[in-house]
Amino acid sequence: MEYTQEDLNQLNKAIKSGRFTVEYDGQKVTYRSLDELIRARNLIKSELAETYRRGASIASFVRG
């Protein structure tokens, strides 16, 4: 599964609100603890960062 920024946002909202159930692509996932939620958030965060590092490119423009 490829994670999105919206997945990360959903986990952050759940952590802030104290909820343990998060919905991804129409599927609900219930985490057992705050620690489990934070570990899931950190996993998604690191995978998004890795995807960005692999696929990021910087556009440059020249005025002429």
PLY file of the C-alpha trace (Angstrom):
ply
format ascii 1.0
element vertex 64
property float x
property float y
property float z
element edge 63
property int vertex1
property int vertex2
end_header
0.00 0.00 0.00
1.33 3.41 -0.87
0.61 5.94 1.83
-0.51 9.49 1.19
-0.25 12.77 3.05
-3.97 12.41 3.81
-3.26 9.10 5.60
-0.71 10.89 7.75
-3.17 13.73 8.39
-5.83 11.24 9.53
-3.45 9.68 12.03
-2.39 13.06 13.37
-6.05 14.03 13.86
-6.73 10.76 15.68
-3.74 11.27 17.97
-4.84 14.82 18.80
-8.42 13.80 19.51
-7.64 10.59 21.40
-9.53 8.41 18.92
-8.14 4.98 18.06
-10.16 4.41 14.87
-8.95 5.84 11.57
-10.44 5.46 8.09
-8.25 4.80 5.03
-9.77 4.39 1.57
-13.16 3.51 3.05
-11.72 0.93 5.48
-11.70 1.53 9.23
-8.69 0.53 11.30
-8.85 0.50 15.09
-5.53 0.74 16.91
-5.12 -0.77 20.37
-3.22 2.05 21.99
-1.80 5.52 21.56
1.64 3.94 21.21
0.41 1.83 18.28
-1.09 4.93 16.64
2.17 6.82 17.01
4.17 3.91 15.57
1.82 3.79 12.55
2.17 7.55 12.12
5.96 7.33 12.27
5.97 4.51 9.70
3.85 6.50 7.26
5.91 9.63 7.90
9.18 7.82 7.12
7.75 6.13 4.01
6.47 9.46 2.68
9.89 11.01 3.31
11.59 8.12 1.48
9.20 8.44 -1.46
9.93 12.14 -1.62
13.71 11.56 -1.53
13.53 8.96 -4.33
11.16 10.84 -6.63
11.78 14.46 -5.87
13.10 16.70 -8.52
13.72 20.40 -8.49
12.49 22.48 -11.36
14.62 25.33 -12.54
13.65 28.16 -14.82
15.72 30.56 -16.82
14.41 33.93 -17.89
15.66 34.96 -21.20
0 1
1 2
2 3
3 4
4 5
5 6
6 7
7 8
8 9
9 10
10 11
11 12
12 13
13 14
14 15
15 16
16 17
17 18
18 19
19 20
20 21
21 22
22 23
23 24
24 25
25 26
26 27
27 28
28 29
29 30
30 31
31 32
32 33
33 34
34 35
35 36
36 37
37 38
38 39
39 40
40 41
41 42
42 43
43 44
44 45
45 46
46 47
47 48
48 49
49 50
50 51
51 52
52 53
53 54
54 55
55 56
56 57
57 58
58 59
59 60
60 61
61 62
62 63
